[in-house]
Amino acid sequence: MATNTHLGASPETPHAGDELLTMTEVADIVRVPIATLRYWRHLGSGPNSFRIGRSVRYWRTDVLQWLERQSSHPHNTR
């Protein structure tokens, strides 16, 4: 019989203890309209996201890391 381990972070569960966010919550954090998040998902250029059933979710740490990358490497403006 297999032994269950505690829910601490391990390589198999990198997001243990992390928080799932909705598109509305991410839009509030990033301060963009939800439509912009949808467009970024379409382009594949926004924060990492995934579906649970019909709902789109984001890990909080992924959103914050994406924001940090954006501020560290801003795109050139035209």
N, C-alpha and C positions, 0 to 999 in steps of 0.2 A: 504494500500500500504506500502511495506517495505521501510525503510529508509536505504540508503547506508551510511556506515561509511567510514572514511578516511583510507588510506592504512598504518596506523601505525602498529607496531608489536603488536600482541595479541596472546592469547593461540591458537586461531583458525588458525592464520597465522604466525607460528614461524619463517619463512624464509622471511618475508616481508622486503624488503630492501637488501636482500642477492643477491648474483650474481650466476647465473648458469654457470658452466664451462664444456667444452668439455673434452674428453679423452686426447686430445693433450695438452690442457692447464694444466690439472692435472699432466700429465707426466712431463711437464716442471717444475711445482712446486715441485713435489716429486723427480724429477731427476731420473726417471726410464724410460725404453722403454715402448711404448704403449702396446706391447705384454705382459709385466709384469703386467700392469693394467688389461688386459683381463684375465690373469691367476689368479690374485687375485680375480677378480669378480667370476670366475669359482669356486674358493675355498671358497669364501665368507669371505675372510680375509682382503681385502683392505678397502679403504674409502667407506662409503655408497654411492651407486649410484642407478640410476633408469632410465627407458626408457621414452622418449617422442617420440611416434611413433617408428621409427627405430633407433633413436639416443640415445646414453647413455649420461646422464648428472649427474653432481655432484653439490651440494651446496658448495660454497667456505668455509663457516663456518664448514661444516662437514669434509672437507679435512683437514683444519687446526687443528680441534679437534683431528682427527685421527693421524695426525703427532705428536701432543703433547702427546697423549697416547703412541705412539711408543717410543718417547724419554724418557718418564717417566717409562715405563715398557719394557725395551729391552728384546728380547728373548735370551735365553742362546744359545751360539754358541757351536758347537760340537768340 
